[in-house]
Amino acid sequence: MKKTLLLILVMSLSFQGLFAQSESAFKEGEWFRFEMSYSGFLKAGEATLEVKDKTYKGTPVYHVVGKGWTTGAIKWFFKVEDRYESYFDKSTIIPYKFIRDIDEGGHTKDVVIHFDQEVQKAYINDKKHRQKSVIETEPNVQDMVSTFYYLRNQLDVSNLKIGDEVFVNMFFDKENYGFKIKYLGEETISTNFGKVNALKFRPYVMAGRVFKEEESLTLWVSNDKNRVPLRIKADLAVGSLRADLDAFKGLKHPFKILVKN
Protein backbone atom coordinates (compact mmCIF):
# COMPACT_ATOMS: atom_id res chain seq x y z
CA MET A 1 0.00 0.00 0.00
CA LYS A 2 3.04 2.29 -0.16
CA LYS A 3 1.96 3.41 -3.60
CA THR A 4 -0.68 6.11 -3.58
CA LEU A 5 -4.15 4.92 -4.51
CA LEU A 6 -4.66 7.85 -6.84
CA LEU A 7 -1.30 7.30 -8.50
CA ILE A 8 -2.23 3.70 -9.35
CA LEU A 9 -5.57 4.92 -10.66
CA VAL A 10 -4.38 7.74 -12.88
CA MET A 11 -1.12 6.20 -14.11
CA SER A 12 -3.15 3.24 -15.28
CA LEU A 13 -5.10 5.53 -17.57
CA SER A 14 -2.02 6.92 -19.34
CA PHE A 15 -1.87 5.54 -22.89
CA GLN A 16 -0.80 7.71 -25.80
CA GLY A 17 -0.35 7.91 -29.58
CA LEU A 18 -2.74 5.26 -30.98
CA PHE A 19 -5.85 7.32 -31.03
CA ALA A 20 -7.73 10.22 -32.60
CA GLN A 21 -11.24 11.33 -31.68
CA SER A 22 -12.64 14.49 -33.23
CA GLU A 23 -15.12 15.44 -30.48
CA SER A 24 -14.11 16.27 -26.93
CA ALA A 25 -14.84 13.51 -24.44
CA PHE A 26 -15.31 15.75 -21.39
CA LYS A 27 -16.31 19.19 -20.19
CA GLU A 28 -16.16 21.46 -17.14
CA GLY A 29 -18.15 20.03 -14.24
CA GLU A 30 -17.31 16.39 -14.88
CA TRP A 31 -16.71 14.46 -11.65
CA PHE A 32 -15.80 10.85 -10.91
CA ARG A 33 -15.64 8.93 -7.62
CA PHE A 34 -13.92 5.56 -7.31
CA GLU A 35 -14.09 3.01 -4.52
CA MET A 36 -10.94 1.01 -3.76
CA SER A 37 -10.86 -2.50 -2.33
CA TYR A 38 -7.85 -4.50 -1.16
CA SER A 39 -7.57 -8.24 -1.92
CA GLY A 40 -11.18 -8.34 -3.05
CA PHE A 41 -12.97 -7.75 0.23
CA LEU A 42 -11.36 -5.05 2.38
CA LYS A 43 -12.36 -1.47 1.59
CA ALA A 44 -9.12 0.42 1.04
CA GLY A 45 -10.06 3.97 0.09
CA GLU A 46 -11.67 6.40 -2.31
CA ALA A 47 -10.50 8.70 -5.10
CA THR A 48 -12.13 11.55 -7.03
CA LEU A 49 -11.37 13.46 -10.22
CA GLU A 50 -13.03 16.80 -10.99
CA VAL A 51 -12.77 19.15 -13.98
CA LYS A 52 -13.01 22.92 -13.35
CA ASP A 53 -12.72 26.06 -15.50
CA LYS A 54 -9.80 28.36 -14.67
CA THR A 55 -7.41 30.88 -16.19
CA TYR A 56 -3.65 30.36 -16.11
CA LYS A 57 -1.50 33.41 -16.96
CA GLY A 58 -4.34 34.78 -19.06
CA THR A 59 -5.03 31.51 -20.90
CA PRO A 60 -8.33 29.63 -20.41
CA VAL A 61 -7.51 26.20 -18.99
CA TYR A 62 -9.08 23.18 -17.41
CA HIS A 63 -8.08 22.70 -13.80
CA VAL A 64 -8.37 19.05 -12.78
CA VAL A 65 -8.16 18.11 -9.10
CA GLY A 66 -7.59 14.50 -8.13
CA LYS A 67 -7.82 13.33 -4.52
CA GLY A 68 -7.18 9.96 -2.93
CA TRP A 69 -7.49 8.77 0.66
CA THR A 70 -7.63 5.57 2.68
CA THR A 71 -10.77 4.53 4.55
CA GLY A 72 -11.94 1.78 6.88
CA ALA A 73 -9.55 -0.50 8.75
CA ILE A 74 -6.57 0.28 6.49
CA LYS A 75 -6.74 3.94 7.51
CA TRP A 76 -5.82 3.03 11.08
CA PHE A 77 -2.45 1.51 10.23
CA PHE A 78 -1.61 3.23 6.92
CA LYS A 79 -3.19 6.62 6.32
CA VAL A 80 -3.12 8.15 2.84
CA GLU A 81 -4.14 11.69 1.89
CA ASP A 82 -3.11 12.62 -1.65
CA ARG A 83 -3.89 15.54 -3.91
CA TYR A 84 -2.93 15.98 -7.56
CA GLU A 85 -3.70 19.00 -9.72
CA SER A 86 -3.15 19.81 -13.38
CA TYR A 87 -3.74 23.02 -15.34
CA PHE A 88 -3.88 22.29 -19.07
CA ASP A 89 -4.84 24.12 -22.26
CA LYS A 90 -8.48 23.71 -23.27
CA SER A 91 -7.68 23.25 -26.96
CA THR A 92 -4.46 21.26 -27.00
CA ILE A 93 -4.76 19.55 -23.57
CA ILE A 94 -1.09 20.44 -23.02
CA PRO A 95 -0.22 21.05 -19.34
CA TYR A 96 1.19 24.25 -17.92
CA LYS A 97 1.27 23.39 -14.23
CA PHE A 98 1.21 20.21 -12.13
CA ILE A 99 0.96 19.78 -8.36
CA ARG A 100 1.62 16.69 -6.26
CA ASP A 101 0.89 17.04 -2.53
CA ILE A 102 0.82 13.67 -0.77
CA ASP A 103 1.01 12.07 2.65
CA GLU A 104 1.28 8.29 2.58
CA GLY A 105 1.82 6.83 6.01
CA GLY A 106 4.06 9.74 6.93
CA HIS A 107 5.91 9.74 3.60
CA THR A 108 5.24 13.19 2.18
CA LYS A 109 5.88 15.10 -1.06
CA ASP A 110 4.97 18.66 -2.00
CA VAL A 111 6.06 19.34 -5.57
CA VAL A 112 4.95 22.04 -8.03
CA ILE A 113 6.00 21.84 -11.70
CA HIS A 114 5.63 24.60 -14.31
CA PHE A 115 6.02 23.49 -17.93
CA ASP A 116 7.43 25.75 -20.62
CA GLN A 117 6.27 23.87 -23.70
CA GLU A 118 8.05 26.19 -26.13
CA VAL A 119 11.54 25.55 -24.75
CA GLN A 120 10.70 22.03 -23.53
CA LYS A 121 11.65 22.50 -19.90
CA ALA A 122 10.08 21.65 -16.56
CA TYR A 123 10.66 24.07 -13.67
CA ILE A 124 10.39 22.04 -10.48
CA ASN A 125 9.82 23.42 -7.01
CA ASP A 126 10.30 20.76 -4.34
CA LYS A 127 8.70 22.69 -1.50
CA LYS A 128 9.35 20.04 1.14
CA HIS A 129 13.13 20.09 0.61
CA ARG A 130 13.25 23.72 -0.53
CA GLN A 131 14.95 22.73 -3.77
CA LYS A 132 14.40 24.08 -7.27
CA SER A 133 15.59 22.51 -10.51
CA VAL A 134 15.09 22.64 -14.28
CA ILE A 135 14.88 19.51 -16.44
CA GLU A 136 14.48 19.14 -20.19
CA THR A 137 11.28 17.46 -21.34
CA GLU A 138 9.89 15.77 -24.44
CA PRO A 139 7.96 17.96 -26.94
CA ASN A 140 4.38 18.61 -25.81
CA VAL A 141 5.00 16.58 -22.66
CA GLN A 142 2.05 15.50 -20.55
CA ASP A 143 1.84 15.29 -16.79
CA MET A 144 0.28 12.35 -14.96
CA VAL A 145 -3.22 13.87 -14.79
CA SER A 146 -3.43 15.73 -18.10
CA THR A 147 -2.47 12.56 -19.97
CA PHE A 148 -5.74 10.92 -18.98
CA TYR A 149 -7.85 13.76 -20.42
CA TYR A 150 -5.70 14.20 -23.51
CA LEU A 151 -6.04 10.52 -24.38
CA ARG A 152 -9.76 10.42 -23.79
CA ASN A 153 -10.04 13.02 -26.54
CA GLN A 154 -7.75 11.03 -28.85
CA LEU A 155 -9.22 7.54 -28.48
CA ASP A 156 -10.38 6.09 -31.82
CA VAL A 157 -11.65 2.53 -31.55
CA SER A 158 -11.51 1.98 -35.31
CA ASN A 159 -7.70 2.22 -35.21
CA LEU A 160 -7.25 -0.33 -32.43
CA LYS A 161 -6.34 -3.97 -32.98
CA ILE A 162 -5.97 -6.57 -30.25
CA GLY A 163 -2.33 -6.74 -29.24
CA ASP A 164 -1.46 -3.18 -30.30
CA GLU A 165 1.17 -1.65 -28.03
CA VAL A 166 2.09 2.00 -27.52
CA PHE A 167 5.11 3.56 -25.82
CA VAL A 168 4.33 6.61 -23.67
CA ASN A 169 6.45 9.59 -22.66
CA MET A 170 5.29 11.55 -19.64
CA PHE A 171 6.87 13.77 -16.97
CA PHE A 172 6.40 12.85 -13.32
CA ASP A 173 7.95 14.63 -10.32
CA LYS A 174 11.54 15.11 -11.51
CA GLU A 175 12.00 12.83 -14.50
CA ASN A 176 10.74 11.82 -17.91
CA TYR A 177 8.75 8.65 -17.46
CA GLY A 178 8.06 6.03 -20.11
CA PHE A 179 5.94 2.91 -20.24
CA LYS A 180 3.74 0.99 -22.69
CA ILE A 181 0.26 -0.47 -22.78
CA LYS A 182 -1.45 -3.22 -24.78
CA TYR A 183 -5.00 -3.22 -26.14
CA LEU A 184 -6.82 -6.43 -25.14
CA GLY A 185 -10.15 -5.96 -26.93
CA GLU A 186 -13.76 -5.40 -25.87
CA GLU A 187 -15.52 -6.88 -22.87
CA THR A 188 -18.93 -6.44 -21.26
CA ILE A 189 -18.53 -5.93 -17.51
CA SER A 190 -20.94 -5.55 -14.60
CA THR A 191 -20.71 -2.19 -12.85
CA ASN A 192 -22.62 -0.38 -10.11
CA PHE A 193 -24.80 1.08 -12.87
CA GLY A 194 -25.43 -2.07 -14.91
CA LYS A 195 -23.68 -3.97 -17.68
CA VAL A 196 -21.43 -1.78 -19.83
CA ASN A 197 -19.47 -2.50 -23.00
CA ALA A 198 -15.83 -1.67 -22.23
CA LEU A 199 -12.44 -1.42 -23.91
CA LYS A 200 -9.79 -3.42 -22.04
CA PHE A 201 -6.12 -2.45 -21.72
CA ARG A 202 -2.96 -3.81 -20.09
CA PRO A 203 -0.58 -1.05 -18.93
CA TYR A 204 2.96 -2.31 -18.28
CA VAL A 205 4.53 -1.34 -14.96
CA MET A 206 7.82 -1.91 -13.21
CA ALA A 207 7.78 -5.17 -11.25
CA GLY A 208 9.31 -5.12 -7.78
CA ARG A 209 8.41 -3.54 -4.48
CA VAL A 210 4.85 -2.52 -5.39
CA PHE A 211 3.69 -4.52 -8.41
CA LYS A 212 3.91 -8.30 -8.67
CA GLU A 213 5.03 -8.30 -12.32
CA GLU A 214 5.12 -6.09 -15.43
CA GLU A 215 1.61 -7.14 -16.48
CA SER A 216 0.04 -6.48 -13.07
CA LEU A 217 -2.47 -3.83 -14.19
CA THR A 218 -5.71 -4.18 -16.15
CA LEU A 219 -7.93 -1.25 -17.13
CA TRP A 220 -11.47 -1.02 -18.50
CA VAL A 221 -12.93 2.19 -20.05
CA SER A 222 -16.42 2.68 -21.45
CA ASN A 223 -16.77 2.07 -25.17
CA ASP A 224 -18.61 5.34 -25.85
CA LYS A 225 -17.72 8.98 -26.48
CA ASN A 226 -16.99 9.62 -22.79
CA ARG A 227 -14.24 7.00 -22.37
CA VAL A 228 -15.19 6.72 -18.70
CA PRO A 229 -12.72 4.75 -16.54
CA LEU A 230 -14.85 1.93 -15.15
CA ARG A 231 -12.44 -0.40 -13.37
CA ILE A 232 -8.77 -0.96 -12.60
CA LYS A 233 -7.24 -4.10 -11.13
CA ALA A 234 -3.69 -4.30 -9.81
CA ASP A 235 -1.81 -7.37 -8.60
CA LEU A 236 0.51 -6.02 -5.93
CA ALA A 237 3.60 -7.59 -4.41
CA VAL A 238 1.35 -8.31 -1.43
CA GLY A 239 -2.37 -8.75 -2.21
CA SER A 240 -4.31 -6.93 -4.90
CA LEU A 241 -6.04 -3.58 -5.38
CA ARG A 242 -9.22 -2.86 -7.33
CA ALA A 243 -10.82 0.49 -8.17
CA ASP A 244 -14.43 0.69 -9.38
CA LEU A 245 -16.33 3.75 -10.58
CA ASP A 246 -18.83 4.40 -7.82
CA ALA A 247 -20.45 7.71 -8.86
CA PHE A 248 -20.25 10.33 -11.59
CA LYS A 249 -21.83 13.55 -12.83
CA GLY A 250 -21.38 16.14 -15.55
CA LEU A 251 -20.61 13.76 -18.45
CA LYS A 252 -20.56 15.44 -21.84
CA HIS A 253 -22.16 12.53 -23.68
CA PRO A 254 -24.79 9.91 -22.80
CA PHE A 255 -23.40 7.02 -20.76
CA LYS A 256 -24.21 3.81 -22.60
CA ILE A 257 -25.52 1.06 -20.30
CA LEU A 258 -26.52 -2.21 -21.96
CA VAL A 259 -28.57 -3.55 -19.05
CA LYS A 260 -29.40 -1.33 -16.06
CA ASN A 261 -29.35 -2.61 -12.49
VOGU-3710 file (C-alpha; in Angstrom, 3 decimals, decimal comma):
1> mkktlllilv> 0,000/0,000/0,000  3,043/2,285/-0,163  1,961/3,414/-3,603  -0,678/6,114/-3,583  -4,148/4,918/-4,506  -4,659/7,846/-6,837  -1,296/7,303/-8,501  -2,231/3,698/-9,347  -5,574/4,919/-10,656  -4,383/7,737/-12,881
11> mslsfqglfa> -1,118/6,196/-14,114  -3,153/3,241/-15,280  -5,099/5,535/-17,570  -2,016/6,920/-19,340  -1,865/5,545/-22,887  -0,797/7,714/-25,802  -0,354/7,910/-29,576  -2,737/5,256/-30,981  -5,845/7,315/-31,029  -7,731/10,218/-32,597
21> qsesafkege> -11,241/11,328/-31,679  -12,637/14,493/-33,226  -15,118/15,437/-30,481  -14,109/16,271/-26,928  -14,844/13,512/-24,444  -15,314/15,752/-21,389  -16,307/19,194/-20,188  -16,162/21,456/-17,138  -18,146/20,031/-14,238  -17,312/16,389/-14,881
31> wfrfemsysg> -16,715/14,461/-11,649  -15,803/10,847/-10,907  -15,637/8,935/-7,620  -13,921/5,564/-7,307  -14,089/3,012/-4,519  -10,944/1,007/-3,762  -10,857/-2,496/-2,325  -7,848/-4,505/-1,162  -7,566/-8,236/-1,922  -11,182/-8,339/-3,053
41> flkageatle> -12,971/-7,750/0,228  -11,364/-5,046/2,378  -12,357/-1,470/1,591  -9,123/0,420/1,036  -10,064/3,974/0,093  -11,673/6,396/-2,312  -10,505/8,699/-5,095  -12,128/11,548/-7,028  -11,374/13,456/-10,223  -13,033/16,799/-10,986
51> vkdktykgtp> -12,772/19,154/-13,982  -13,008/22,916/-13,351  -12,723/26,058/-15,500  -9,797/28,356/-14,673  -7,414/30,877/-16,194  -3,649/30,361/-16,110  -1,502/33,406/-16,962  -4,335/34,782/-19,058  -5,026/31,514/-20,899  -8,326/29,628/-20,409
61> vyhvvgkgwt> -7,508/26,197/-18,987  -9,080/23,180/-17,414  -8,082/22,703/-13,804  -8,370/19,048/-12,779  -8,161/18,111/-9,103  -7,590/14,505/-8,128  -7,822/13,331/-4,523  -7,179/9,957/-2,930  -7,486/8,773/0,662  -7,631/5,567/2,676
71> tgaikwffkv> -10,768/4,525/4,551  -11,941/1,777/6,877  -9,549/-0,500/8,748  -6,568/0,284/6,494  -6,742/3,936/7,513  -5,821/3,034/11,082  -2,452/1,507/10,225  -1,610/3,230/6,922  -3,186/6,624/6,324  -3,121/8,152/2,837
81> edryesyfdk> -4,141/11,691/1,889  -3,105/12,618/-1,655  -3,893/15,542/-3,906  -2,927/15,979/-7,556  -3,698/19,001/-9,721  -3,153/19,812/-13,376  -3,741/23,015/-15,338  -3,884/22,294/-19,075  -4,838/24,124/-22,264  -8,479/23,708/-23,273
91> stiipykfir> -7,682/23,255/-26,960  -4,456/21,261/-26,997  -4,758/19,545/-23,574  -1,089/20,435/-23,019  -0,224/21,053/-19,344  1,193/24,253/-17,918  1,270/23,390/-14,225  1,212/20,215/-12,134  0,955/19,777/-8,359  1,620/16,689/-6,258
101> didegghtkd> 0,888/17,038/-2,531  0,818/13,669/-0,772  1,012/12,075/2,649  1,281/8,288/2,584  1,816/6,833/6,014  4,055/9,745/6,930  5,910/9,739/3,598  5,241/13,194/2,179  5,882/15,098/-1,055  4,968/18,655/-1,995
111> vvihfdqevq> 6,058/19,343/-5,571  4,950/22,045/-8,035  5,996/21,835/-11,698  5,628/24,597/-14,312  6,020/23,487/-17,932  7,431/25,754/-20,619  6,267/23,868/-23,699  8,051/26,194/-26,127  11,545/25,550/-24,750  10,698/22,026/-23,528
121> kayindkkhr> 11,650/22,495/-19,901  10,076/21,653/-16,564  10,661/24,071/-13,672  10,387/22,044/-10,479  9,823/23,421/-7,005  10,297/20,760/-4,337  8,695/22,692/-1,505  9,351/20,043/1,140  13,127/20,091/0,615  13,250/23,723/-0,525
131> qksvietepn> 14,947/22,730/-3,765  14,396/24,083/-7,274  15,589/22,507/-10,514  15,094/22,644/-14,278  14,877/19,511/-16,441  14,484/19,142/-20,194  11,281/17,456/-21,343  9,895/15,772/-24,439  7,958/17,958/-26,943  4,377/18,608/-25,811
141> vqdmvstfyy> 5,002/16,583/-22,664  2,048/15,500/-20,554  1,835/15,287/-16,788  0,276/12,352/-14,964  -3,218/13,866/-14,786  -3,433/15,726/-18,096  -2,471/12,557/-19,973  -5,739/10,921/-18,982  -7,845/13,761/-20,422  -5,697/14,198/-23,509
151> lrnqldvsnl> -6,040/10,522/-24,384  -9,764/10,418/-23,787  -10,042/13,019/-26,545  -7,748/11,027/-28,851  -9,221/7,537/-28,480  -10,378/6,089/-31,824  -11,651/2,530/-31,550  -11,512/1,985/-35,311  -7,704/2,216/-35,206  -7,247/-0,330/-32,432
161> kigdevfvnm> -6,337/-3,970/-32,978  -5,973/-6,573/-30,253  -2,326/-6,745/-29,238  -1,456/-3,176/-30,296  1,166/-1,650/-28,026  2,094/1,998/-27,518  5,110/3,559/-25,817  4,332/6,606/-23,675  6,451/9,595/-22,656  5,294/11,552/-19,636
171> ffdkenygfk> 6,868/13,769/-16,972  6,396/12,847/-13,319  7,945/14,632/-10,321  11,542/15,106/-11,511  11,996/12,834/-14,498  10,739/11,821/-17,911  8,753/8,648/-17,455  8,064/6,029/-20,112  5,936/2,908/-20,236  3,741/0,995/-22,694
181> ikylgeetis> 0,258/-0,467/-22,780  -1,447/-3,221/-24,782  -5,001/-3,221/-26,145  -6,818/-6,435/-25,136  -10,150/-5,959/-26,928  -13,760/-5,397/-25,866  -15,520/-6,879/-22,865  -18,933/-6,439/-21,257  -18,534/-5,932/-17,511  -20,944/-5,554/-14,599
191> tnfgkvnalk> -20,714/-2,187/-12,850  -22,623/-0,382/-10,109  -24,797/1,083/-12,868  -25,433/-2,067/-14,907  -23,678/-3,973/-17,683  -21,427/-1,780/-19,833  -19,465/-2,500/-22,997  -15,833/-1,668/-22,228  -12,443/-1,417/-23,906  -9,792/-3,417/-22,041
201> frpyvmagrv> -6,121/-2,449/-21,724  -2,964/-3,806/-20,090  -0,580/-1,048/-18,933  2,960/-2,307/-18,280  4,529/-1,340/-14,961  7,825/-1,914/-13,205  7,782/-5,175/-11,247  9,310/-5,125/-7,782  8,410/-3,543/-4,481  4,851/-2,521/-5,394
211> fkeeesltlw> 3,688/-4,519/-8,411  3,909/-8,296/-8,673  5,030/-8,295/-12,324  5,119/-6,088/-15,434  1,608/-7,136/-16,482  0,036/-6,484/-13,069  -2,468/-3,833/-14,191  -5,711/-4,181/-16,149  -7,926/-1,247/-17,131  -11,471/-1,021/-18,503
221> vsndknrvpl> -12,925/2,187/-20,054  -16,425/2,680/-21,449  -16,775/2,073/-25,174  -18,613/5,337/-25,848  -17,723/8,982/-26,476  -16,990/9,617/-22,789  -14,237/7,004/-22,370  -15,185/6,719/-18,701  -12,716/4,751/-16,540  -14,849/1,929/-15,147
231> rikadlavgs> -12,445/-0,403/-13,371  -8,773/-0,962/-12,595  -7,241/-4,105/-11,128  -3,686/-4,303/-9,815  -1,810/-7,373/-8,601  0,510/-6,018/-5,933  3,600/-7,595/-4,412  1,346/-8,306/-1,435  -2,368/-8,755/-2,213  -4,313/-6,928/-4,904
241> lradldafkg> -6,036/-3,582/-5,377  -9,222/-2,857/-7,334  -10,825/0,492/-8,169  -14,430/0,691/-9,384  -16,330/3,746/-10,584  -18,830/4,403/-7,818  -20,450/7,706/-8,859  -20,249/10,328/-11,590  -21,830/13,549/-12,830  -21,375/16,138/-15,554
251> lkhpfkilvk> -20,614/13,762/-18,447  -20,560/15,444/-21,842  -22,156/12,529/-23,677  -24,794/9,908/-22,801  -23,403/7,022/-20,756  -24,211/3,812/-22,602  -25,525/1,062/-20,298  -26,518/-2,208/-21,959  -28,574/-3,549/-19,047  -29,397/-1,327/-16,065
261> n> -29,354/-2,615/-12,486
//
